[in-house]
Amino acid sequence: MEEKEVVKDDGNPEDSYKVMFAYIFSTGLYAGKIPIAPGTIGTLVGLIPILIYWTKGGSYMLLNQISITLAVFFIGLWASTVVVETFKEKDPEYIVIDEIAGYMVAMIGIEPTWQNLLIAFVIFRIFDILKPPPIRFFERLPSGLGVMADDVIAGIYTLVIMHLLVNYVL
């Protein structure tokens, strides 16, 4: 396993802490460093906030889900931008916070039963891997925005399908 060279190091300890925290968050607490299927593993990490927060908040449950998802998205945007710009890699596979956020988007307003979690997981992974239009376009956006946007759009596609399935089929 080869070490990544940090491009910018002016000796400021705050910069090294920033990169360290960004790396920890962007890799989903290092889940993205698992060498087999890091995107799938990252999506599984998305189960943690869903299982913790999705049924909390009473009448504000939907607002809670949206707020937590937005928080993960913005942390992911910051963290992936720092990592991409520090290590000069466009969209490294070890960054998985985008999968976490995308899967959370896919489950907004959906009851987290094991069936719904599984169906959303499979549909989200298919969209994330195949990247049908316009998902691939969003992947081309610069820096951390490109890392995060394509998975959020895949999550939105999945969200629409999940709501159709839950409300009209299942």
C-alpha positions in Angstrom: 0.0 0.0 0.0 1.7 3.2 -1.1 1.4 6.4 0.8 -0.3 9.4 -0.8 1.9 12.5 -1.0 0.3 15.6 0.4 0.8 18.3 -2.1 0.5 21.3 0.1 2.3 21.4 3.5 3.4 24.7 4.8 4.1 23.3 8.3 0.9 24.7 9.8 -0.5 22.1 12.2 -4.0 23.3 11.6 -3.7 22.3 8.0 -2.7 18.8 8.9 -5.6 18.5 11.3 -7.9 19.8 8.6 -6.7 17.1 6.2 -6.8 14.4 8.8 -10.4 15.2 9.8 -11.4 15.6 6.1 -9.8 12.2 5.4 -11.6 10.5 8.3 -15.0 11.9 7.3 -14.6 11.4 3.5 -13.7 7.8 4.0 -16.7 7.1 6.2 -14.5 6.5 9.2 -12.1 4.6 7.0 -14.7 2.2 5.6 -13.6 3.5 2.1 -10.2 2.0 2.7 -11.6 -1.5 2.7 -10.1 -2.8 -0.6 -13.1 -4.7 -1.8 -16.1 -2.7 -3.1 -15.5 0.5 -1.1 -18.6 2.2 -2.6 -20.8 -0.7 -1.5 -19.2 -0.7 1.9 -19.7 3.1 2.1 -23.3 2.8 1.2 -23.7 0.3 4.1 -22.2 2.9 6.4 -25.2 5.0 5.4 -27.3 2.6 7.4 -25.9 4.0 10.6 -27.4 7.5 10.5 -30.6 6.1 8.9 -31.1 3.6 11.7 -30.3 6.1 14.4 -32.2 9.2 13.1 -35.0 8.1 10.7 -37.6 7.4 13.3 -36.7 10.3 15.7 -38.5 13.7 15.8 -42.1 12.8 16.1 -44.1 15.2 13.9 -40.7 16.7 12.8 -39.4 13.3 11.6 -39.2 14.3 7.9 -37.5 17.6 8.8 -35.1 15.7 10.9 -34.2 13.3 8.0 -33.7 16.2 5.6 -31.5 18.1 8.2 -29.3 15.1 9.0 -28.9 14.4 5.2 -28.0 18.0 4.5 -25.5 18.0 7.3 -23.8 14.8 5.9 -23.9 16.3 2.4 -22.2 19.6 3.5 -19.6 17.8 5.6 -19.0 15.5 2.7 -18.7 18.5 0.3 -16.1 20.1 2.6 -14.2 16.8 3.3 -14.1 15.5 -0.2 -13.0 18.9 -1.5 -10.1 19.0 1.0 -9.0 15.4 0.1 -9.4 15.8 -3.6 -7.4 19.1 -3.6 -4.8 17.8 -1.2 -4.0 14.5 -2.9 -4.8 15.8 -6.4 -7.1 12.9 -7.3 -10.4 13.6 -9.1 -12.7 11.1 -7.4 -10.8 8.4 -5.5 -12.8 5.3 -4.7 -11.8 5.5 -1.0 -14.0 8.6 -0.6 -17.4 7.1 0.3 -19.2 9.9 2.1 -20.9 10.6 -1.2 -22.4 7.1 -1.1 -23.5 7.6 2.5 -25.2 10.9 1.6 -26.7 9.5 -1.6 -28.2 6.5 0.3 -29.6 8.8 2.9 -31.3 10.9 0.2 -32.8 7.7 -1.2 -34.4 7.0 2.2 -35.9 10.4 3.0 -39.6 9.9 3.9 -39.3 6.2 3.7 -39.8 4.0 6.7 -36.6 2.1 7.4 -37.9 -1.4 7.4 -35.4 -4.1 6.3 -37.3 -4.5 3.0 -37.2 -0.8 2.2 -33.5 -0.5 3.2 -32.6 -3.4 1.0 -34.6 -2.3 -2.0 -33.3 1.3 -1.8 -29.7 -0.1 -1.3 -29.9 -2.2 -4.5 -31.6 0.5 -6.6 -29.1 3.2 -5.4 -26.1 1.0 -6.1 -27.4 0.3 -9.6 -27.8 4.0 -10.3 -24.5 4.8 -8.7 -22.6 2.2 -10.8 -24.4 2.7 -14.1 -24.7 6.5 -13.9 -27.6 7.0 -16.3 -28.1 10.6 -17.7 -27.7 13.1 -16.2 -25.8 11.5 -13.3 -22.6 11.3 -15.3 -22.8 15.0 -16.1 -22.8 15.9 -12.3 -19.8 13.7 -11.8 -17.8 16.1 -14.0 -18.4 19.0 -11.7 -15.2 20.3 -10.1 -13.6 19.0 -6.9 -15.8 17.9 -4.0 -19.0 19.0 -5.7 -18.4 16.5 -8.5 -17.6 13.8 -6.0 -20.9 14.5 -4.0 -23.3 15.6 -6.7 -23.5 12.4 -8.8 -24.4 10.3 -5.8 -27.0 12.8 -4.6 -28.6 12.6 -8.0 -28.5 8.8 -7.9 -30.1 9.1 -4.5 -32.9 11.4 -5.9 -33.6 8.8 -8.7 -33.8 6.1 -6.0 -36.0 8.3 -3.8 -38.6 8.8 -6.5 -38.7 5.1 -7.3 -38.9 4.2 -3.6 -41.8 6.6 -3.0 -43.6 5.1 -6.0 -43.0 1.6 -4.8 -44.0 2.3 -1.2 -47.1 4.3 -2.0 -48.4 2.3 -5.0 -46.8 -1.2 -5.1 -45.6 -2.5 -1.8 
